[in-house]
Amino acid sequence: MNQQSGNRVNVPEARAALDNMKFEIARELGINFKQGYNGDLSSRENGYVGGYMVKRLIEQAEKQMAGK
């Protein structure tokens, strides 16, 4: 069975855009996200950022599929 890490970026060219999105969303949520180690943040705070990233990516995909 082939298991893949959930943190792997499938399109390496997208890494910078995803990182920018992560920091933008953290800023919007008032979470002090920084480059490198963020182990001082709670699981809840990290989860909020990841959850909003998924929400925004889904919204973007839906708009793209709708031709907007």
Distance bins in CASP14 RR format, pairs under 12 A and 6 or more apart:
PFRMAT RR
TARGET T0000
AUTHOR 0000-0000-0000
RMODE 2
METHOD distances of the structure
MODEL  1
4 10 0 0 0 0 1 0 0 0 0 0 0
6 50 0 0 0 0 0 1 0 0 0 0 0
7 15 0 0 0 0 0 1 0 0 0 0 0
7 18 0 0 0 0 0 1 0 0 0 0 0
7 22 0 0 0 0 0 1 0 0 0 0 0
7 46 0 0 0 0 0 1 0 0 0 0 0
7 50 0 0 0 0 0 1 0 0 0 0 0
8 14 0 0 0 0 0 1 0 0 0 0 0
8 15 0 0 0 0 0 1 0 0 0 0 0
8 18 0 0 0 0 0 1 0 0 0 0 0
9 15 1 0 1 0 0 0 0 0 0 0 0
9 16 0 0 0 0 1 0 0 0 0 0 0
9 17 0 0 0 0 1 0 0 0 0 0 0
9 18 1 0 0 1 0 0 0 0 0 0 0
9 19 0 0 0 0 1 0 0 0 0 0 0
9 22 0 0 0 0 0 1 0 0 0 0 0
10 18 0 0 0 0 0 1 0 0 0 0 0
11 17 0 0 0 0 1 0 0 0 0 0 0
11 18 0 0 0 0 1 0 0 0 0 0 0
12 18 0 0 0 0 0 1 0 0 0 0 0
14 20 0 0 0 0 0 1 0 0 0 0 0
14 21 0 0 0 0 1 0 0 0 0 0 0
14 22 0 0 0 0 0 1 0 0 0 0 0
14 57 0 0 0 0 0 1 0 0 0 0 0
15 21 0 0 0 0 0 1 0 0 0 0 0
15 22 0 0 0 0 0 1 0 0 0 0 0
16 22 0 0 0 0 0 1 0 0 0 0 0
16 23 0 0 0 0 0 1 0 0 0 0 0
17 23 0 0 0 0 0 1 0 0 0 0 0
17 24 0 0 0 0 0 1 0 0 0 0 0
17 53 0 0 0 0 0 1 0 0 0 0 0
17 56 0 0 0 0 0 1 0 0 0 0 0
17 57 0 0 0 0 0 1 0 0 0 0 0
17 60 0 0 0 0 0 1 0 0 0 0 0
18 24 0 0 0 0 0 1 0 0 0 0 0
18 25 0 0 0 0 0 1 0 0 0 0 0
18 49 0 0 0 0 0 1 0 0 0 0 0
18 50 0 0 0 0 0 1 0 0 0 0 0
18 53 1 0 0 1 0 0 0 0 0 0 0
18 54 0 0 0 0 0 1 0 0 0 0 0
18 56 0 0 0 0 0 1 0 0 0 0 0
18 57 0 0 0 0 1 0 0 0 0 0 0
18 60 0 0 0 0 0 1 0 0 0 0 0
19 25 0 0 0 0 0 1 0 0 0 0 0
19 26 0 0 0 0 0 1 0 0 0 0 0
19 33 0 0 0 0 0 1 0 0 0 0 0
19 34 0 0 0 0 0 1 0 0 0 0 0
19 35 0 0 0 0 1 0 0 0 0 0 0
19 36 0 0 0 0 0 1 0 0 0 0 0
19 49 0 0 0 0 0 1 0 0 0 0 0
19 53 0 0 0 0 0 1 0 0 0 0 0
20 26 0 0 0 0 0 1 0 0 0 0 0
20 27 0 0 0 0 0 1 0 0 0 0 0
20 33 0 0 0 0 0 1 0 0 0 0 0
20 35 0 0 0 0 0 1 0 0 0 0 0
20 53 0 0 0 0 0 1 0 0 0 0 0
20 56 0 0 0 0 0 1 0 0 0 0 0
21 27 0 0 0 0 0 1 0 0 0 0 0
21 28 0 0 0 0 0 1 0 0 0 0 0
21 33 0 0 0 0 0 1 0 0 0 0 0
21 49 0 0 0 0 1 0 0 0 0 0 0
21 50 0 0 0 0 1 0 0 0 0 0 0
21 51 0 0 0 0 0 1 0 0 0 0 0
21 52 0 0 0 0 1 0 0 0 0 0 0
21 53 1 0 1 0 0 0 0 0 0 0 0
21 54 0 0 0 0 0 1 0 0 0 0 0
21 55 0 0 0 0 0 1 0 0 0 0 0
21 56 1 0 0 1 0 0 0 0 0 0 0
21 57 1 0 0 1 0 0 0 0 0 0 0
21 59 0 0 0 0 0 1 0 0 0 0 0
21 60 0 0 0 0 1 0 0 0 0 0 0
22 28 0 0 0 0 0 1 0 0 0 0 0
22 29 0 0 0 0 0 1 0 0 0 0 0
22 31 0 0 0 0 0 1 0 0 0 0 0
22 33 1 0 0 1 0 0 0 0 0 0 0
22 34 0 0 0 0 0 1 0 0 0 0 0
22 35 0 0 0 0 0 1 0 0 0 0 0
22 36 0 0 0 0 0 1 0 0 0 0 0
22 38 0 0 0 0 1 0 0 0 0 0 0
22 46 0 0 0 0 1 0 0 0 0 0 0
22 47 0 0 0 0 0 1 0 0 0 0 0
22 48 0 0 0 0 0 1 0 0 0 0 0
22 49 1 0 0 1 0 0 0 0 0 0 0
22 50 1 0 0 1 0 0 0 0 0 0 0
22 51 0 0 0 0 0 1 0 0 0 0 0
22 52 0 0 0 0 1 0 0 0 0 0 0
22 53 1 0 0 1 0 0 0 0 0 0 0
22 54 0 0 0 0 0 1 0 0 0 0 0
22 56 0 0 0 0 0 1 0 0 0 0 0
22 57 0 0 0 0 0 1 0 0 0 0 0
23 29 0 0 0 0 0 1 0 0 0 0 0
23 30 0 0 0 0 0 1 0 0 0 0 0
23 31 0 0 0 0 1 0 0 0 0 0 0
23 32 0 0 0 0 0 1 0 0 0 0 0
23 33 1 0 1 0 0 0 0 0 0 0 0
23 34 0 0 0 0 1 0 0 0 0 0 0
23 35 0 0 0 0 1 0 0 0 0 0 0
23 36 0 0 0 0 0 1 0 0 0 0 0
23 38 0 0 0 0 0 1 0 0 0 0 0
23 49 0 0 0 0 1 0 0 0 0 0 0
23 50 0 0 0 0 0 1 0 0 0 0 0
23 52 0 0 0 0 0 1 0 0 0 0 0
23 53 0 0 0 0 0 1 0 0 0 0 0
24 30 0 0 0 0 0 1 0 0 0 0 0
24 31 0 0 0 0 0 1 0 0 0 0 0
24 33 0 0 0 0 1 0 0 0 0 0 0
24 49 0 0 0 0 1 0 0 0 0 0 0
24 52 0 0 0 0 1 0 0 0 0 0 0
24 53 0 0 0 0 1 0 0 0 0 0 0
24 56 0 0 0 0 1 0 0 0 0 0 0
25 31 0 0 0 0 1 0 0 0 0 0 0
25 33 0 0 0 0 1 0 0 0 0 0 0
25 45 0 0 0 0 0 1 0 0 0 0 0
25 46 0 0 0 0 0 1 0 0 0 0 0
25 47 0 0 0 0 0 1 0 0 0 0 0
25 48 0 0 0 0 1 0 0 0 0 0 0
25 49 1 0 1 0 0 0 0 0 0 0 0
25 50 1 0 0 1 0 0 0 0 0 0 0
25 51 0 0 0 0 1 0 0 0 0 0 0
25 52 1 0 1 0 0 0 0 0 0 0 0
25 53 1 0 1 0 0 0 0 0 0 0 0
25 54 0 0 0 0 0 1 0 0 0 0 0
25 55 0 0 0 0 1 0 0 0 0 0 0
25 56 1 0 0 1 0 0 0 0 0 0 0
25 57 0 0 0 0 0 1 0 0 0 0 0
26 32 1 0 0 1 0 0 0 0 0 0 0
26 33 1 1 0 0 0 0 0 0 0 0 0
26 34 0 0 0 0 1 0 0 0 0 0 0
26 35 0 0 0 0 0 1 0 0 0 0 0
26 38 0 0 0 0 1 0 0 0 0 0 0
26 41 0 0 0 0 1 0 0 0 0 0 0
26 45 0 0 0 0 1 0 0 0 0 0 0
26 46 0 0 0 0 1 0 0 0 0 0 0
26 47 0 0 0 0 0 1 0 0 0 0 0
26 48 0 0 0 0 1 0 0 0 0 0 0
26 49 1 0 1 0 0 0 0 0 0 0 0
26 50 0 0 0 0 1 0 0 0 0 0 0
26 51 0 0 0 0 0 1 0 0 0 0 0
26 52 0 0 0 0 1 0 0 0 0 0 0
26 53 0 0 0 0 1 0 0 0 0 0 0
27 33 1 0 0 1 0 0 0 0 0 0 0
27 34 0 0 0 0 0 1 0 0 0 0 0
27 49 0 0 0 0 1 0 0 0 0 0 0
27 52 0 0 0 0 0 1 0 0 0 0 0
28 48 0 0 0 0 0 1 0 0 0 0 0
28 49 0 0 0 0 1 0 0 0 0 0 0
28 52 1 0 0 1 0 0 0 0 0 0 0
28 53 0 0 0 0 0 1 0 0 0 0 0
28 55 0 0 0 0 0 1 0 0 0 0 0
28 56 0 0 0 0 0 1 0 0 0 0 0
29 41 0 0 0 0 0 1 0 0 0 0 0
29 44 0 0 0 0 0 1 0 0 0 0 0
29 45 1 0 0 1 0 0 0 0 0 0 0
29 46 0 0 0 0 0 1 0 0 0 0 0
29 47 0 0 0 0 0 1 0 0 0 0 0
29 48 1 0 1 0 0 0 0 0 0 0 0
29 49 1 0 0 1 0 0 0 0 0 0 0
29 50 0 0 0 0 0 1 0 0 0 0 0
29 51 0 0 0 0 0 1 0 0 0 0 0
29 52 1 0 0 1 0 0 0 0 0 0 0
29 53 0 0 0 0 0 1 0 0 0 0 0
29 55 0 0 0 0 0 1 0 0 0 0 0
29 56 0 0 0 0 0 1 0 0 0 0 0
30 41 0 0 0 0 0 1 0 0 0 0 0
30 45 0 0 0 0 1 0 0 0 0 0 0
30 48 0 0 0 0 1 0 0 0 0 0 0
30 49 0 0 0 0 1 0 0 0 0 0 0
30 52 0 0 0 0 0 1 0 0 0 0 0
31 38 0 0 0 0 1 0 0 0 0 0 0
31 40 0 0 0 0 0 1 0 0 0 0 0
31 41 1 0 0 1 0 0 0 0 0 0 0
31 42 0 0 0 0 1 0 0 0 0 0 0
31 44 0 0 0 0 1 0 0 0 0 0 0
31 45 1 0 1 0 0 0 0 0 0 0 0
31 46 0 0 0 0 1 0 0 0 0 0 0
31 47 0 0 0 0 1 0 0 0 0 0 0
31 48 1 0 0 1 0 0 0 0 0 0 0
31 49 1 0 0 1 0 0 0 0 0 0 0
31 50 0 0 0 0 0 1 0 0 0 0 0
31 52 0 0 0 0 0 1 0 0 0 0 0
32 38 0 0 0 0 1 0 0 0 0 0 0
32 39 0 0 0 0 0 1 0 0 0 0 0
32 40 0 0 0 0 1 0 0 0 0 0 0
32 41 1 0 0 1 0 0 0 0 0 0 0
32 42 0 0 0 0 0 1 0 0 0 0 0
32 45 0 0 0 0 1 0 0 0 0 0 0
32 46 0 0 0 0 0 1 0 0 0 0 0
32 49 0 0 0 0 0 1 0 0 0 0 0
33 39 0 0 0 0 0 1 0 0 0 0 0
33 40 0 0 0 0 0 1 0 0 0 0 0
33 41 1 0 0 1 0 0 0 0 0 0 0
33 45 0 0 0 0 1 0 0 0 0 0 0
33 46 0 0 0 0 1 0 0 0 0 0 0
33 47 0 0 0 0 0 1 0 0 0 0 0
33 48 0 0 0 0 0 1 0 0 0 0 0
33 49 1 0 0 1 0 0 0 0 0 0 0
33 50 0 0 0 0 0 1 0 0 0 0 0
33 52 0 0 0 0 0 1 0 0 0 0 0
33 53 0 0 0 0 0 1 0 0 0 0 0
34 40 0 0 0 0 1 0 0 0 0 0 0
34 41 0 0 0 0 1 0 0 0 0 0 0
38 45 0 0 0 0 1 0 0 0 0 0 0
38 46 1 0 0 1 0 0 0 0 0 0 0
38 47 0 0 0 0 0 1 0 0 0 0 0
38 49 0 0 0 0 1 0 0 0 0 0 0
38 50 0 0 0 0 0 1 0 0 0 0 0
39 45 0 0 0 0 1 0 0 0 0 0 0
39 46 0 0 0 0 1 0 0 0 0 0 0
40 46 0 0 0 0 0 1 0 0 0 0 0
41 47 0 0 0 0 1 0 0 0 0 0 0
41 48 0 0 0 0 1 0 0 0 0 0 0
41 49 0 0 0 0 1 0 0 0 0 0 0
41 50 0 0 0 0 0 1 0 0 0 0 0
42 48 0 0 0 0 1 0 0 0 0 0 0
42 49 0 0 0 0 0 1 0 0 0 0 0
43 49 0 0 0 0 0 1 0 0 0 0 0
43 50 0 0 0 0 0 1 0 0 0 0 0
44 50 0 0 0 0 0 1 0 0 0 0 0
44 51 0 0 0 0 0 1 0 0 0 0 0
45 51 0 0 0 0 0 1 0 0 0 0 0
45 52 0 0 0 0 0 1 0 0 0 0 0
46 52 0 0 0 0 0 1 0 0 0 0 0
46 53 0 0 0 0 0 1 0 0 0 0 0
47 53 0 0 0 0 1 0 0 0 0 0 0
47 54 0 0 0 0 1 0 0 0 0 0 0
47 55 0 0 0 0 0 1 0 0 0 0 0
48 54 0 0 0 0 0 1 0 0 0 0 0
48 55 0 0 0 0 0 1 0 0 0 0 0
49 55 0 0 0 0 0 1 0 0 0 0 0
49 56 0 0 0 0 0 1 0 0 0 0 0
50 56 0 0 0 0 1 0 0 0 0 0 0
50 57 0 0 0 0 1 0 0 0 0 0 0
51 57 0 0 0 0 1 0 0 0 0 0 0
51 58 0 0 0 0 0 1 0 0 0 0 0
52 58 0 0 0 0 0 1 0 0 0 0 0
52 59 0 0 0 0 0 1 0 0 0 0 0
53 59 0 0 0 0 0 1 0 0 0 0 0
53 60 0 0 0 0 0 1 0 0 0 0 0
54 60 0 0 0 0 0 1 0 0 0 0 0
54 61 0 0 0 0 0 1 0 0 0 0 0
55 61 0 0 0 0 0 1 0 0 0 0 0
55 62 0 0 0 0 0 1 0 0 0 0 0
56 62 0 0 0 0 0 1 0 0 0 0 0
56 63 0 0 0 0 0 1 0 0 0 0 0
57 63 0 0 0 0 0 1 0 0 0 0 0
57 64 0 0 0 0 0 1 0 0 0 0 0
58 64 0 0 0 0 0 1 0 0 0 0 0
58 65 0 0 0 0 0 1 0 0 0 0 0
59 65 0 0 0 0 0 1 0 0 0 0 0
59 66 0 0 0 0 0 1 0 0 0 0 0
59 68 0 0 0 0 0 1 0 0 0 0 0
60 66 0 0 0 0 0 1 0 0 0 0 0
60 67 0 0 0 0 0 1 0 0 0 0 0
60 68 0 0 0 0 1 0 0 0 0 0 0
61 67 0 0 0 0 0 1 0 0 0 0 0
61 68 0 0 0 0 0 1 0 0 0 0 0
62 68 0 0 0 0 1 0 0 0 0 0 0
END
